[in-house]
Amino acid sequence: MSTEPVPGVAVVTGASAGIGRAIAERLLGDGWRVTGLDVAPPTLAHAGFSHRPVDLTDAASIDAAAQVIGVPDAFVHAAGVLRVGALGALDARGGELMWRLHVAAAERLANAWLPAMAERGHGRAVLVGSRVSQGMPGRSQYAATKAALIALSRSWAAELAPHGVTVNVVSPAATRTGMLADPARAASLPRLPPMGRLIEPAEIAALVAFLLSPAAAPITGQDIAVCGGSSLPTPA
């Protein structure tokens, strides 16, 4: 039976804003030491926080950061962007950007760290997905990248389950972040969840913090919706 040091060291991508920042802040409050990976400047000031500027769309930048940081106890991939477009107006450059940031960055960091976690006998990984992974008009390219995260997570979870490492996806519905005001999504407004309000980033962070805890050891390979009722059947 492994002796898992928790809280330990967590790496959070996209830690300078939005959901990533909320996750980093929650983990710091729980006693984790957190390294934030982001191309944007840091917005957190805490003795347990360190920032590493990384272009998460660039393979060489990712690989260099992974090597310097070493193997963390937990890895949370929260960095993301949204580009929208209906058929006939798909944005090839935006689609490539989302694939590199959402999927390729997760692949490279997981490939660098998760096998070493398995050798050590403990580790946690959480990928931030989206309810849009199930499909939504005008967001096919974004949906494809988030659906890919679920496939990656379940595949890695199956490989790592015998070795004390869990991999899960947390999929929010519309969340109160700066992404909602991004002009790039002006043609596709967010849908308010049935609960009547947007999801708060801190609510996503609370679930992620639990999934990184020892109590969540039996939970792996899951896509967990934080949707305020959006995934429920609508009344007739």
C-alpha positions in Angstrom: 0.0 0.0 0.0 1.4 3.4 -1.1 2.0 6.2 1.3 0.7 9.2 -0.6 1.9 12.6 0.5 -1.1 15.0 0.4 -1.1 17.9 0.1 1.9 17.9 -2.2 2.9 19.6 -5.4 0.3 20.3 -8.0 0.8 21.8 -11.5 -2.1 23.8 -12.9 -2.2 25.0 -16.5 -4.1 28.2 -17.2 -3.5 29.3 -13.6 -3.6 33.1 -14.4 -7.3 33.4 -15.0 -10.7 31.8 -14.9 -11.2 28.2 -13.8 -7.4 27.5 -13.7 -6.9 30.4 -11.3 -9.7 29.3 -9.0 -8.3 25.8 -8.9 -4.8 27.1 -8.0 -6.3 29.4 -5.3 -8.3 26.5 -3.8 -5.4 24.1 -3.8 -3.1 26.7 -2.1 -5.8 27.2 0.5 -5.8 23.4 1.1 -2.0 23.4 1.7 -0.8 22.3 -1.7 2.3 23.9 -3.3 1.2 25.0 -6.8 3.1 25.7 -10.0 1.1 27.6 -12.6 1.8 27.2 -16.3 0.5 30.0 -18.4 1.6 32.3 -21.2 -0.1 35.2 -19.3 1.6 36.9 -16.3 0.7 35.5 -12.8 -2.3 36.9 -10.9 -1.7 35.0 -7.6 0.6 36.1 -4.8 1.2 33.3 -2.3 4.2 31.8 -0.7 3.2 28.3 -2.0 2.7 29.5 -5.6 5.3 29.6 -8.4 4.6 30.7 -12.0 6.3 29.4 -15.0 5.6 31.2 -18.3 4.9 28.5 -20.9 3.4 28.7 -24.4 1.1 25.6 -24.1 0.7 25.5 -27.9 4.4 25.0 -28.4 5.8 21.5 -28.0 9.3 22.5 -27.2 8.2 25.0 -24.5 6.0 22.3 -22.9 8.7 19.7 -22.9 11.2 22.2 -21.4 8.8 23.1 -18.6 8.0 19.5 -17.8 11.6 18.6 -17.5 12.5 21.5 -15.2 9.5 21.1 -13.0 9.9 17.4 -12.4 7.1 15.0 -11.5 4.3 16.6 -9.5 1.9 14.8 -7.2 -1.0 16.2 -9.2 -1.6 17.6 -12.7 -4.6 19.8 -13.6 -5.1 20.9 -17.2 -7.4 23.9 -17.1 -6.0 26.1 -19.9 -8.4 26.7 -22.7 -9.9 29.0 -25.3 -13.1 29.0 -27.3 -13.4 29.6 -31.0 -16.8 29.2 -32.7 -18.1 28.7 -36.2 -20.9 26.9 -38.0 -20.4 24.6 -41.0 -19.3 26.7 -43.9 -17.5 29.1 -41.6 -15.2 26.8 -39.6 -12.0 28.5 -38.5 -9.1 26.3 -39.4 -6.6 28.3 -37.4 -8.9 28.5 -34.4 -9.5 24.8 -34.6 -5.7 24.1 -34.7 -5.2 26.5 -31.7 -7.8 24.7 -29.6 -6.4 21.2 -30.5 -2.9 22.2 -29.6 -3.9 23.9 -26.3 -6.6 21.5 -25.1 -5.4 18.1 -26.4 -1.7 18.2 -27.5 -0.6 20.0 -24.4 -2.4 17.5 -22.2 -0.8 14.6 -24.1 2.7 16.0 -23.8 2.4 16.8 -20.1 0.7 13.5 -19.2 3.3 11.6 -21.2 6.1 13.3 -19.3 4.5 12.9 -15.8 1.9 10.1 -15.5 4.3 7.1 -16.1 6.6 8.5 -13.4 3.6 8.9 -11.0 2.7 5.2 -11.7 6.3 4.1 -10.9 6.0 6.0 -7.6 2.7 4.4 -6.8 0.5 7.5 -6.5 -0.7 10.5 -8.5 -3.7 12.5 -9.7 -4.7 14.1 -13.0 -7.7 16.1 -13.8 -8.5 17.5 -17.3 -11.1 20.4 -17.5 -13.5 19.5 -20.2 -16.9 20.9 -21.1 -20.5 19.9 -21.5 -20.1 21.0 -25.1 -18.2 17.7 -25.7 -21.6 16.1 -26.3 -22.1 18.4 -29.3 -23.5 21.9 -29.8 -24.4 23.9 -33.0 -21.6 26.3 -33.9 -19.0 24.8 -31.6 -18.0 21.5 -33.4 -14.3 22.2 -33.3 -14.3 23.1 -29.6 -16.5 20.1 -28.9 -14.1 17.8 -30.7 -11.2 18.8 -28.5 -13.2 18.4 -25.3 -14.5 15.0 -26.4 -10.9 14.0 -27.1 -10.0 14.8 -23.5 -12.6 12.3 -22.3 -11.2 9.6 -24.6 -7.6 10.3 -23.4 -8.7 10.3 -19.8 -10.5 7.0 -19.9 -7.6 5.3 -21.8 -5.0 6.6 -19.4 -7.1 5.7 -16.4 -7.4 2.1 -17.7 -3.6 2.0 -18.0 -2.9 3.5 -14.6 -5.6 2.2 -12.3 -3.4 -0.7 -11.0 -0.7 1.8 -10.1 -2.4 4.3 -7.8 -2.9 7.0 -10.4 -6.3 8.4 -11.2 -7.3 10.4 -14.3 -10.7 12.2 -14.5 -12.4 14.9 -16.5 -14.5 17.7 -15.0 -17.0 19.2 -17.5 -18.6 22.5 -16.6 -21.6 24.1 -18.2 -21.5 27.9 -18.7 -19.1 29.3 -16.1 -18.6 32.9 -15.0 -15.1 33.5 -16.5 -13.6 36.0 -18.8 -14.2 33.6 -21.7 -17.9 34.7 -21.7 -16.8 38.2 -22.8 -14.4 37.0 -25.5 -15.4 38.7 -28.8 -14.4 35.5 -30.6 -17.6 33.9 -29.2 -20.0 36.8 -29.9 -22.0 34.6 -32.4 -22.5 31.9 -29.8 -23.9 33.2 -26.5 -23.7 31.0 -23.4 -26.8 29.1 -22.3 -27.9 29.7 -18.7 -28.2 26.4 -16.8 -31.6 25.4 -15.5 -30.4 26.3 -11.9 -30.9 29.9 -13.1 -27.3 31.2 -12.8 -23.8 30.6 -14.2 -21.5 28.1 -12.5 -18.9 29.8 -10.4 -15.2 28.9 -10.9 -14.8 28.2 -7.2 -17.5 25.5 -7.5 -15.4 23.8 -10.2 -12.3 24.2 -8.1 -14.0 22.5 -5.1 -14.7 19.3 -7.2 -11.2 19.3 -8.6 -9.7 19.6 -5.1 -11.7 16.6 -4.0 -10.6 14.5 -7.0 -7.0 15.2 -6.0 -7.6 14.0 -2.4 -7.0 10.6 -1.0 -10.7 10.1 -0.5 -11.2 10.2 -4.3 -8.8 7.2 -4.9 -11.6 4.9 -6.3 -12.8 7.5 -8.8 -11.0 7.3 -12.2 -11.8 7.4 -15.8 -14.9 9.5 -15.2 -16.3 12.6 -17.0 -18.1 14.5 -14.2 -20.5 17.2 -15.2 -20.9 20.4 -13.2 -23.9 21.6 -15.1 -26.5 23.2 -12.8 -29.1 20.8 -14.3 -28.1 21.3 -18.0 -27.6 17.6 -18.5 -31.1 16.7 -17.2 -34.1 16.0 -19.4 -36.1 19.1 -20.1 -39.8 19.2 -19.1 -42.2 18.2 -21.8 
